[in-house]
Amino acid sequence: MIEEFEYKGIWWLPSKPEEQISGTLKFTPDKGAVLDLIGSFKNITDMNKMLEPEIIIGISSNGKNITLHKCFETKSNLSFPGLLTSSFYANIAFVDAHFQKTEDIKFKNLSVHYLYLDEWVNVSGFDIQHLFDKKEVVIRYKLPEPIQAAINDYKILLDVRATGPTHSIVQKEASIKQRTYVRIEPSVEKSFDEYLNILHHIQNFLSLGIMEPVYPLTIEGITEMNKETINDKVYNPPVKIYRLSDIPKAPKKLLPFDMLFTFKDISHRFEVFLKNWFEKSDLLGTVYNLHFGTLYNPRMYLKHRFLSLIQAVESFHQRIHGGKYLSVEEYKPVYDALVNAIPDCVRSDLKERLKEYLKYGREFSLRKRLKEIFSKYQEIIDRFVGDENAFIEKVVDTRNYQTHHDEDLKERAADGEELYRLTQKLKMLLEVCLLTEIGFSLEELKALFSRNSKYQHESI
């Protein structure tokens, strides 16, 4: 889980290093980094102003250098008699480095351990042999080699690290623990903000395979701003990075067979699949956002989940397959003729609504888009969806009712348990679309969905 901490120390603004104030920094993943000061960075005449310092610097009582980034004051209090106090919230806390300004926050590489990453990668360096006849257990461990993918000017590596056993005078136990990280190495130092976009895409890629929200548990980076010299050699110890996280307090326990696909399913094409995911992000950005918006918001109302997924499916078809009867130039005379055919007696507000509606007359309807998707992926989705026409009609009627609240459609629209099952099938349909785009064949997809425990009860 994400580490929590509390550091007492002294704190100051980079522009006023001589004005140091005592205070306590507390970090929890659900509340983020909060700095409580016994004092204030402002004059008593400015008490009504709330500060928003880009950076606050500190040194903890145990000697750790700390940088708080993108801060804002949440509380300022002066009591008589009493002390002046103030509190700040920081978007990011960097522990073990001092950055004097935002432009200095650059890293040579960044390593992230994600929730469920160990289970998804499932690469082990252990070799355990039970020699019962000799009453002996032999445990060998060899650190697995990093697995590398090149994406533009970045290297993205699956990097396994291990901590060895400790030795004691009375040896009662020995343990070796390994943990898998995603390590990002650009060709030159990059700002932390530039890394965030890469981290976001990797997190979504993992979430697609794991079928659960995935969160960074630890983030650490190597920077030139943090150096140590040991035996005349210069080292860059890692800087730990902490941010607010919505990670559940008791995440699920998952095994590889709970997932839609794992690293082992794509091990020989890891770079190809990851590169496809990144390259499609501009084209399918809206689809990604809609899909993962439903995954990372489990408390979203069911009807909103349905509407987000159907919008994602519609957007996917539009961006990948097009779906227009005529070009803009070809449609213009048709549009003009239809607009001119609206009778003069029609009210102006209705006339404007009809004109707006006719603008999109050249585009395929939702019904036609769904039929085209079905025709492409039919051999996979038939088992889970059932009657194609009945499913499409139910989806279209439900979307139209939820969007326009036409009472004539109320009886035909899905609700309750039926809406839940319809939404699950839409989710599966969208996953098929996305998995195809990153490189899975139809035969591979059939095998993936057939073996997945979560989809076993969804099939008809």
N, C-alpha and C positions, 0 to 999 in steps of 0.2 A: 504494500500500500504506500501512498504518498507520505513522505516523512513530515512530521510536525515538529516545530522547534520554537524556542523562546530564547532571545539573546538580550541581555542587558549591556548597555554600552554608552558611548558618546556619539553624537550625531551633529552634522553640520551641512550647510549648503556649499557647493563648490566655489561660489563667488565670495563666501565669507568663512574661510577655514578657521579664522581666529575665534569665531563665535560658536563654541561647541556646547551642546546641551545634552544632559543625561536623559536617558529614556529606555524603553523596552520594546523590542520588536517581537511580535508573535505571528506565527504563520500556521494556519490550518487550511486544508484543501478547500473546504466549503466556505470559509470566510476570507481567504487570501491573506495578504501581508498587511498588518496593522501596526503602526508605530505610535506609541504613547509617550509624549515628552513631558518632562517637568520643566516647563519653560516654553518659549515660542521663538520662531525665526523672525518675528515682526515686532515693530515698536508698539508700545501701549496705545499710541494715537491711531494705529491702524487695526485695532482689534476687530472692527466690523468687516474687514476684508478677509476673504478666505483664499489662502495661497494655493497655487498649483505648480509647485516646483517640478521641473522635468527630472531632476536628480537630487536625491539626498544621500549623503555618504556617512558611513559609520564604522566604528571599530568596536567589536564586542569585548566584554570583560575577559574573555579567554583568547583574545588576539585575532579574531577573524575579521578580515576586511569585507565590508558589505556595501553594496550599491543598491539603492531603491530607485526604480525607474517609473516614470509617468505617475507621479504622485499628486494627490489633492487633499487638501485639509478638510476633515470631516467635523472637527469640533475644536473650539477655542474657548477657554473659560478663565475668567479672572474673578476671584472672590476676595472679600475683605472681612476679617483677616483671612489669609490663606496664600496660596501660590498660583502663579499663572501656569496653566497647563494647555496642551494642544494635542490633537491626534491627526494622523495622516493615514490614508490608504494608498498602497503602492500596487500598481498593476503587475510588476515583476520585481522579484528580489534576486540579486546575484550575490552569492556567498563565495568568498575567497578572491574577490577582485574589487579594485576601485576604478570606476570609469568617471572621469571628470565631466564629460559631456556625451550627448547621445551619439555623436559621430565616432566616438571611441569604442562603442559597443560592437565589436567585430570578433568573429571566431574563425579559427582555422578549420575546425570541424566541430560537429555536434553529435552527441550520442543520446539516444532515447530508448528507454525500456518501457514498452507499452503493456498494458493489461492484456493478457491472453497471448502475448507474442511467443512465449516459451512453448505453449501448447500448439500454436499455429505452425511454428517452424519445426518443432519436434526433432531436432538434431542433437544427438547425445554423444559425448565423448567417453561414456562409461562402458566398461567391459567387466561384467560381474560373473564369476564362476563359483559355484558351490561344489566343493570336493568332499562329498559326504563320507567317503571311505577314509579320507585322511583327517576328517573333522576340521576342514579348512575352508575358508572363504577367501578368494583372491579377487581383489578389486583393482583394476587398472583404469587409469584415466589419461586420455590424450586430448588436448584442446583441439576442437574442430577448426579447420581452416575457415577464414571469413569467406562469405559468398558475395560476389560483387556484381553490380549492375551499373552501367554508365548511362546517365540521363543528362543530355545536353552537356554543360560543363561541370556536372556533379558526378561523383561516385557515391552510390548508395550501397552500403554493405550490411549484411546480416553477420553480426560479430558476436561470437560466444565468449564470455569471460567466466573465469572460475576462481573461487577462493579455496585454497588448500587446507588440509587439516592442521590443527594446532597441536603442539607437542607439550606435554606436561610431565612432571616427575611421576605422578600417579596417572597413568593413561587409562581412562575408562571409556573413552569414545573417540572416534575420528570421523570427520565428515568432510566431503567435498561438495560444494554447491556451485552450480553453473547458472548463468543468466544470459539471455539473448538480448542484444541491443540492435537497433538500427543506427548505423553510423553514417553521417552525411559529410562528405569531403568535397568542397568546391575547389576549383583550380586556384583561386585566390581567396583571401579572407573576405567574408561576407558579413553584413550587418545581421543582427538577430532577427529583425523584421523580415529580411529576405529568406531566412531559414523557415520562418513560420509558414509561408506558403507551401514549401516542400513538405513540412511536417503535416500540414492539413491534408494534402493529397495522399500521403502514405497512410495516415490514420483512416481515411475513407476507404482506401484500397483494402486495408486489413479488415475493416468493418464489413465490407462486402463479402469477404471470404468467411469471416467468423460469424456473421449474422447477428452480432451484438455490438452495442456501443463500445468503442475502444478508446482508452484514455492514456496519456503519458503518465507513467508512475514516477520516473526519474528522468531529468534532463541535465546533461552536463556538457560543457564545451571547453575547448582548448583555445586560449587567447594569448597574444603577445603581451597583454596587459598584466598577466600573472606569471611571474618568473621566480624561480629559485635556483641558486647555485650550490651544487653539492659536489665536492671533490673536483672543483674547477670545471664542472660540466653544468650547463644551463638546462633546466627543465621547465616545462609549462604544466604545473599541476592543474587538474580539471576544476572548472568553476561550476558550482551547482546552481541550477536555475529553478525558481519556484514561481508558479502562477496559480490563480484560482482554477478549481476543477469541479465539475459536477459528478465526479465518480461516486457511485453508490457505496455506502458504508459496508455493505455485505454483497460484493459482486458474485455472480453465479460461478459455479465450478464447471468448467467445460473440458471436454476431451475432443480430440481431433474428429471423431465421428459425429460430433454435434455440429460440425461446421459444414458450410457449403463446399468450400474447397480449402486446401491447406498448401503449405509450401511444397510438400512432397508431390502434389498434383501438378505443379508447374516448375519443379526444380530444374529440369533441363531447358526451360524456356523462361526462367525468372526475369531476365533482362527484357525480353520481348514483351512479356505481359505488363511489366511495370512501365516500360516505355510507352506502350499503347495507352495505358491509363493516363499518363501525364499528357501525351499528345492529344488525347480526346477531350482534355479538361476544358479547353476554350470552346470547342464545339458543343460539348454536352454539359457545360457548367451549370446551366439551369436545371437539367435533369439530375445531376449529382446533388445539388442543393435541396431539391424537392424530396428526393429519395432519402437522403441521410437526415433531412429535417424531421421526417417521421420516425426514423430509427432512434435519434438522439432526444426525442421528446415523447417519452412513453405515456405521459399524461395528456397528450393531445386528444381532443375529442375525436371520436370515431369518424364522424362525418367529415371533419377537417382532414383526417388522415386519408380517407377515401378520395376527397377532392384533390389533395396534394399528389397522390399517386396517379390519378387519372390525368391530371395536368402533366405529370412527368412522362407518362406513356405517350400522350399526345405530342408533347414537345420532342420526345425522342424520335418519333416517326417523322415529324416535320423536318428535323435537322439531319437525319440520316437518309430518309427516303424522299424528302421533298413533299410532294402532295399538293400540287396545284393544277387545276384544269387548264389554266391559261397563264401566260406571262403577264406582267403588268401592262405592257404595251398592247397585247392582244385583248386584255380584259377592259381597257379603258373605254372603247366605244360601246361595249356591252353595258358597262356600268352607267355611262352617260345616258344610254337609251332607257335603262331601267329607272333611273332617277327622273328623267323627263316624263316617264309614263305615270308617275305618281300624280293623281288628280289634284287640281288646284284647291278643291274643297277640303283636302286633308289638313288637319290642324298643323301649325308650324312645328310644334314640339314632336308630334308623331312623325312628321316628314323628316326631321333631323335624325330621329331614331332609325327610320327606315334607310336613310342614306348611310348611316354608320354601319348598319347591319349588312348592307349591300357591298360595302368595301371589301368584305371578306368572302364574297360570293364565289371567288375563283378558287378558294381553298377547299381541300377535302373536308368532309364532315368527320366527326369523331367515329361514327359508325363505319365509314369507309376505311379510316386509318386502322381501326381494330381488325377489320376483316383482312387487311393486307398483312398485319403482324401475325395473325393466325395462320395465314397461308404460308408464311415463311417458317414458323416454328411449330406447326401443327403436330408433328410427330412427338414433340416433347410435352406440349401443354394440354393435349387432348385428355391425357390421363388425369390431370388435375382439375381441368375446367369443365369437362363434360360437353354438353350440347353447345356447340359454338354459337349458333344463332340466338338461343335462349340467353346465354351469358352476355352476348353483345347487347341485346335489347335491354336486359336488366341493368347493365352498366350505363347505357345511354339514358334510359328513363330515370335512373337514380341521379346521375349527374345533372340532368335538366331540372329535376325536381329540387335538388339541393341548391342549385344555382338560381332558379327563377321562382321556386315555390308555387308552381302551377298546380292548383288543387286537382286538376284532371289527371295528373300523373301520380298523385299521392298513393293510390292503391297499387300502382305498378312499380313503385320505387321500393328498393330494399331497405329494411330497418332492422334494428336489434341484431339477433344472431345471424340473420341472413346478410345484413350489411357487413358484419365482421368477416364472414366467410368470403364474401365478394371482395372485400378489401385485401384479404390474405392472398387471394388468387391474382389480384392486380399486382401485388408485391412480387409474387413469383414470376408473373409475366415480365415485369420490369427487370428483375434479376436476370432472366434469360436474355433479354435484350442487351444488358450491360456486359454480361459474361461473353456473349458472342463478339462484342466489339473489342474486348481485350485479347481475344485469341482462341477461345474454346470452340471446338467443333460441335456440331449437333449431336454426334455420337457421344462425345465426352460429356455434354450437358445431360443427356439422358441418363448416363451412369451416375453423375453427381447428384441429380435430384432423386433418383431411385434409391440411392443408398442413404440419403440424409434422413436422420431420425425425426427431425421437425416436420418434414413433409410427408412422412409415411401416413399420418392420419388425415392429411389434406386430400389425398388422392381419392377418386370416386370409385 
